[in-house]
Amino acid sequence: MSESSTIAQNRRARHDYEILARFEAGVVLSGSEIKSVREHHVQLQGSYARLKNGEVWLVDVHIAPYANAGYSGHKPDRDRKLLLHKKEIHRIEEYLGERGLTLIPLAMYLKRGRAKVELGVGRGLKHYDKRSKIAERDVERDMQRALRRNA
């Protein structure tokens, strides 16, 4: 097994936001939650992170209930605390102080057996920004095809 394995990705966030900075954070999970994460039952779509009382919290991440948890399962959509160094939290606070920036989970993965979340500070893209990005990608693809044909 590799040192880190991706559990879930938030592809929509990479499409809807321009990512300015990235942070890696640990996630505080209960026993049944980590078992469900290891089975890849995580959905990051529509989730975000927020600062509350000097701490960073992950909001609206859906971790499905573990099938064999018994009566002591967990709430699938509860807020989860993220583990970051104070310096990282202060940097995030500085970014979020600027208007129009938000904190988005980009991916969840296991690293040495521990659940981690890759957070991105992002600025929402306008519709015309997305169109120009798609047009650039199409032009690049056409150039690559032409190069392959002529080679």
C-alpha positions in Angstrom: 0.0 0.0 0.0 1.2 3.5 -0.8 2.0 6.1 1.9 -1.1 8.1 1.1 -4.3 7.2 -0.7 -7.0 9.5 -1.9 -10.5 8.9 -0.4 -12.5 11.6 -2.0 -12.0 14.7 -4.2 -14.0 17.8 -4.7 -13.6 18.2 -8.4 -16.4 20.8 -8.6 -14.4 23.1 -6.3 -11.5 23.1 -8.7 -13.8 24.1 -11.5 -15.7 26.8 -9.5 -12.8 28.4 -7.7 -9.4 29.8 -8.4 -7.3 28.2 -5.7 -4.8 30.7 -4.1 -3.3 28.7 -1.2 -3.4 25.1 0.0 -3.2 23.7 3.5 -3.1 20.1 4.9 -5.2 19.5 8.0 -5.9 16.5 10.2 -9.6 15.6 10.9 -11.0 14.7 14.3 -13.1 11.6 13.7 -14.9 9.1 15.9 -14.2 5.3 15.6 -17.1 4.5 13.3 -16.3 7.6 11.1 -12.7 6.5 10.4 -13.9 3.1 9.5 -16.4 4.6 7.0 -13.7 6.8 5.6 -11.4 3.8 5.0 -14.3 2.3 3.0 -14.4 5.5 0.9 -17.9 6.5 2.0 -17.2 10.2 2.0 -18.7 13.0 -0.1 -17.1 16.5 -0.2 -19.5 18.0 -2.7 -21.0 21.3 -1.3 -18.8 21.3 1.8 -16.7 24.1 3.1 -14.6 25.0 6.1 -15.1 27.9 8.5 -13.3 29.6 11.4 -15.0 29.6 14.7 -13.4 30.8 18.0 -9.9 30.4 16.6 -10.5 26.9 15.4 -11.2 25.6 11.9 -14.3 23.4 11.3 -15.3 21.3 8.4 -19.0 21.8 7.5 -21.4 19.7 5.4 -19.0 16.8 4.7 -21.1 13.6 4.4 -19.5 10.5 6.0 -21.9 7.7 5.6 -22.7 5.7 8.8 -20.5 2.6 9.2 -22.6 -0.5 8.6 -21.2 -2.5 11.5 -21.2 0.3 14.0 -24.2 -0.9 16.1 -26.0 1.5 18.3 -23.0 3.9 18.7 -22.8 5.2 15.2 -22.3 8.8 14.2 -24.3 11.7 12.6 -23.3 11.7 8.9 -23.3 15.5 8.4 -22.0 16.8 11.7 -19.3 19.5 11.8 -15.8 18.2 12.3 -12.8 19.9 13.9 -9.7 20.3 11.8 -6.2 20.1 13.3 -3.9 22.9 12.1 -0.9 24.7 13.6 -1.6 28.2 15.0 0.5 29.8 12.3 -1.6 28.1 9.6 -4.8 29.2 11.3 -3.5 32.8 11.4 -2.6 32.7 7.7 -6.0 31.4 6.9 -7.6 34.2 8.9 -5.6 36.7 6.9 -6.8 35.2 3.7 -10.4 35.0 4.7 -10.3 38.7 5.9 -10.1 39.6 2.2 -13.5 39.9 0.6 -14.6 37.1 -1.7 -12.3 34.4 -0.4 -13.5 31.1 1.0 -12.1 27.9 2.5 -12.9 24.8 0.6 -12.0 21.1 1.1 -10.3 19.9 -2.1 -9.6 16.3 -1.2 -9.6 13.8 1.7 -7.0 11.1 2.0 -5.2 8.8 4.3 -1.6 9.5 5.2 0.1 7.0 7.4 -3.2 5.7 8.6 -4.6 9.2 9.5 -7.4 11.0 7.8 -6.2 14.3 6.2 -8.0 17.0 4.3 -6.5 19.3 1.7 -8.0 22.8 2.1 -7.8 25.5 -0.5 -8.4 29.2 -0.1 -10.3 30.1 -3.2 -11.9 32.9 -5.0 -15.1 32.1 -6.9 -14.9 32.2 -10.6 -17.4 34.1 -12.7 -19.2 32.4 -15.6 -17.1 34.1 -18.2 -13.9 33.1 -16.4 -15.0 29.4 -16.7 -15.8 29.9 -20.4 -12.3 31.3 -21.1 -10.7 28.5 -19.1 -12.5 25.9 -21.2 -11.6 27.7 -24.4 -7.9 27.8 -23.4 -8.1 24.1 -22.7 -9.7 23.4 -26.1 -7.0 25.4 -27.9 -4.3 23.5 -26.0 -5.9 20.2 -26.9 -6.1 21.1 -30.6 -2.5 22.2 -30.6 -1.4 18.8 -29.1 -3.5 17.0 -31.7 -1.9 18.9 -34.6 1.6 18.3 -33.2 0.9 14.5 -32.9 -0.5 14.5 -36.5 2.6 16.2 -37.9 5.1 14.2 -35.9 
